[in-house]
Amino acid sequence: MEKLKVGDTVQVIAGAERSEKTEATKRGKILKIDREAERVTVEGLRVVKRHLRKTQQQPEGGIVEKPGTIHISDVQLVCAKCGKPTRVGIRMDGDKKKRFCKRKDCNGLID
């Protein structure tokens, strides 16, 4: 079982996108995970500009902004229960694996 999934809310903890001013500014949902390159695409973060030429398939050229990728080690899952970035543990619940928050005061299930 993987510790991060598409749709999880994550916070940037390292790199150029990290912010010390407020916690909530550098949070977003995971749109795509590239396990081979160990990178994630988070909505609204690491926005890059791509210059597109006019083509027959795309008659509108110009500058397009889209989210770039962040290394998977630079993001941390935000617990839904306590609202803080946390490490993720996996425990067996019957015959199913469940992810949980590893914070000492929380221990809430993530899914």
C-alpha positions, 0 to 999 in steps of 0.5 A: 500500500502506498502512503500517498494517493491521488486526491490527498491533501498535502503540504510542501515541507521543503524546496522552493515552494515551502512557505514559513509565513502561513501553513495553508498557503502551500497546501493542495490536492494531489492531481497526479503521481509519477512513482517511477520519477518519484514526483507529484503534481499538486494543484496550484503549486509550482505553476510553470508557463508553457509557450504554445505555438498555433497548430491545427489541433490547437488554434489558440496559441500563447502562454499556458500556465499549468502545475509542475511537479514536486519531489515526493519527499518534499510533501507531507500528508495533511491529516484530516482529523488534526489538520497538521502535516504528518507521517503516515503509518499503515496498520491492518484492520481485519484483512484490509490495510488502513493508513493512520496519522503518526502524531502522538496526540492524534492517531486518526485514520486517514482512510 
